């Protein structure tokens, strides 16, 4: 009797061990978010060394045009080089919040038709043969109805049929599902960045905060869509004037700011401009505050592992944002390997 009981205990223990170490299949992916598709030799080499063979390509933004009273493509991508063989490409259409606030049943139908035509034409020209199409949009509780209707109409379009329709999911959308609803898509891509209020002054990091990310994603196992994950590699510098956000300064990093005597280190990631000056093509005024925001590979890897342990589906992508020489050069292959290796 004791022997039989011991055998049952061992069996249950082995089952628990097996369940706690579930096998996960992770596809290594990356975003390409530029208006010209022309990866550099360095970018191609880095992707090859990381065995990253999956890429999301932004085709265009969709914004509302008051002059013609309809949604139109903005900043469409131009392909300066051919797509590489051996890489799976997923086209992405970004839809602005302003577009949703203007859509009606009639204009929504027209937009679905136009998006279908546009994506088909671009894919045909670029010789892209996607199995997935992604719609990127930060919808709200007030715009979810019109946005979900648009997604439903897109799934009925000729070029979309037979393909996976994925929708990006922001942090607030996955935490407050009762308020924001669940998009009628086949998959969701959870964007684990830009959850903070970038307009709020002070020593913050609006790109990634580990504590906030964990709080927002603690219930992702119950999210009704299979999820992929997007993680940040980028950094930016925000300009504040009289405690008001004035914009993002591109190609301005902490090292450059730290080494320039016109900037005085205030606290944490804040630097005060001590004189009127031109810096990297920007006119800055005395008293302006620069908030330099970046992410560490350790924090990104930590979040990747945290999400991998809690995500409901065993097969998912980890997509890094984004494919850019300056961005990738800040991380070693070992650091990026650690991020991609989450869950293993």
N, C-alpha and C positions, 0 to 999 in steps of 0.2 A: 504493500500500500504506500509506504513511504517512498519507495523507489519510483512508483508511478507518479506520485505527487511531485517529486523532484524533477522527473522528466518533463512534466507539464510546465513547471516553473522555468526550466531551461529553455523550452520551446517558446514560451511567451517572451522571455528575455531576448532571445534571438530575433523574434518578430519585431520587438521594440527597437533593437539595434538596426535592423533592416529598414524600418520605417523612418528612423531618424537620419539615415544616410541615403535618402532617395537620390537616384541618378537623375541629373539634369543635363539636357542638351542645350548648350548656349551657342548661338550664331554670333560671330563677331561682325559688327557693323559700324558704319560711320556716316555722318551727314556731310553733304557737299552743299554749302549755302552761299554760293556766289552767282553773279549774273553772267559770268563767262566760264564755261566748262573747259578748263585747260590745266589739269593737274600737273604739277612740276615733277621733275625726275626725283627730287627728294621726297615728295609726298607719295609717289608710286613706290619708291624703295621702302619707305616706312610701313606702308600698308602690306607690302609683300613680306617684310620681315616679321610682321605681326600675324600673318596668315588671315588677314581681313579681306574677305571676298564678297562683301555685301555692302551696298551703298544706297542711301536715300538721297535723291537729287531734287532740290527745289526747282520747279519749272517756272513759276511766276507767283506773284501776289495777285489776289483779286480784291479790288477796292471799288468803292462806289464813286461814280463820276456824275456830278451834279449837272454838268452841261448836257449830257445825253440821257440822264436819268436812268442809268443802268450800271450794273457791275461790269468792270472791264479789267483785262490783264494789265499788270504794272510790273515793270522791270523784268521782262521775260528773259530766260536764260538763252545764251548764244553758245553753240558748241564749236569751239575752235579746234578740237581734236576729236578723233573717233573714240567710242567707248571701248574699253579694254575687254578682251575675251577672258572668260573665267571669273568675271565679277557679276553678281546679280544686282541689277539696278531697280530701284523702286521710285517712280516719279511722285513728287509731293506738290500739292497746290495749297498755298497759304491764303486763307480767307480772313479779311479784317473784320473786326467787330462792327465797324461802321457799315459794312456791307449788309450785315444781318439786320441792322436797325431799319434799313430801307427796303428790305425784301417784302414782296407780297406774294400771294399764290401764283399770280401771273408771271412776275419777274423771277420767281424762284424756279419755275419750270423752264424759262428761257435760260437762266444761268446754268442749270443742270445740262441743258442741251449744248450750250457754248463750252462748258468745261469739258464735256465728253469729246467734242470736236477738236478742241485745242490740244488735249492730252494725246488724242489719237494722232494728230498731225505731227506733234513734236516727237512722239515715240517712233513714228514712221520715218521721219527725217533723220533722227539720230540712230535708227536701227536698234531701238530699245524694245525688248520683248518682256514686259513686266508680267509677273504673276500676282502682283499686289499694287494697288494705288492708294496713296495716303492723302487724307485731307487734314490740314493743320489749321485749327481755329480755337481761339479762347472764348468759347461761348459762355453765357451766363444764364441764370435762372430766367431772366426776362427774354432771352433770345433763343432758348433751347428749342422751343416749338418750331420756329421757322428753320433753324439749323437742322434739326432732326428730319424735318420734311425734305430739306434739300438732300440730305444723305440718302433718304429713301428713294428719291427720284434719281439720284446718281446710280444707285444699284441697278436701276432698270434701264440705264443707257447701254447701248450696244457694246461699246469698248470696255465697259466695266463688267459686263456679264462674264461669268466664269473666272473672275479674278477676286482676290481678297480685297475687301475695302477696309482699310484701317483708319482710325481717327486718333489724333493726339489727345491725351488726357492730362490736364494740369493738376497740380496738387490739390487745389480747392475743389476741383470737380470729383476727385476720387475720395476725398474726405467727407464732403457733403453731398452724397449721392441722392438723398431724398429731395434736396433743393435743386440740384443741377441735372438730375436724370441720367439715364444711360443711353449713349448714342446708338442708333440702329446700325452698327458696323460689325464686321466680322472679328476684328481685333482692335485693341487699344494700345497706344504707345505712351507709357507713363513718362512724363517729362519731369525728372527729378532736379529741377533748377528753376531759377527766376520765380521763387515763391515769395520772396520778401518784397517789401514796399520800397522800390528804388527811389521814390520821390521823397521819402522821409530822410531828413538830415541826420547826421550823427555817424558814429563809428559802427556801421552795420556792414553786412555782406548779403546783398540781395540775390547773388548768384546761387550760393549754397550755404545752408546752415544745417549742420548734422542733426541737432536736437529737433528743429522744426520739421525736417524731412521725416524723421522717425515718427513724430506725432501725426503727420498728415498721412502716412502710409501704413499705419499699424493694422489696418483692417483690409489690406489689399487682397488677402487670401479669399475673401468673400465677394470680391468684385465680379460681377456676372460676365465680363468679357475676358478672354485670354489676353494677357498683357505682355508687351515687350517693354524695354526700359531704355530711356535716353539719359545720358550723364554728361555733365559739362567738363570741358577742358579749357574753355576760353577765359579771358580776363578782360576787364574794361575799366576805364576811369570816368567817374561821373563828376560833372562840374556843377557846383552849387554857388549861387550868388544871392546874398541876403537870405540864406536858408531856403532858397527855392531852386529846384533842379532846372538847369538850363540846357543840359544835353549830355551826350556821351562823347568823350574824346577818343577817337580811334587811334590806334598805334601809339598810345601813351601808356607806358608801363611803370611799375613802381621803381625799378632801378634807375630809369631816366629821371624821374621826378626826384628821387632821393639824392641823385648826384648833381642836381641843379641848385645853385645857391639861392635862386629867387624863391624857392619853395622852402617853407619852414615846417618841420615835422610837428604836428599838433598833438595827436594821440593816435595810437593803433594804426589805422590805414588812412588817416586824414592828414592833408598837407595844405597849408595856407600860402597863398600867393602874396608876396611882400611888396610887389611893385607892378605897375602896368607893364605888360610884356607880350611879345609874340612867342609862342612856343609850339613847335610842330605844326605851324600853320594856323594856330588858334590865337585869337586876341584875348588875353586874360587881364582882369583888372585887380588892382590892389585889394586884398581882402577876400578874393575868391577862394573857395575851398574845393580841393580835389579829393575825392574818395576813390582810392585805388582798390579795386576788388579782384580777387583771384581765388583759385581753388587749389588745394594741395592734392597730390595723387593719393596720399594716405586717406584723406577724407572721402574722396570719390570711391576708392576701393572699399572703404568701410561701408559706405552706403550701398554699393553694388552687392556686397555680401549680405547685408541686412535685408535688402529687397529679395535676393535670390532665395533666402531661407523662408520667406513669407509669401512669395508669389504663388498663386494657385495652380498655374500650369507648369509642367516639367520641361517644356520646350519653348525657348524664348530668345529674343535678340537682346544684346547689349549694344546700343548705338552711341558712339561718342560724338560730341558736337564741338568742333567740326574739323573737316579735312583742310588744313591750312598750314603752310610751312612754319610760320611764326608760332602758331599754337603748338604744333607737334614738336617743335624743337625744344620746348620747355620741359618735355618729359622724355625719359629714357625708355627703351624697349621694356626693360624690367618693370618699370612703373606701370606702363600700359598693360603689360602681361598680367600684372596683379589685378588690375581692374577687370579685364576680360575673363580672368580665371575664377571669378566669384562663383560660389556654389559648388565648386569641384573639391 
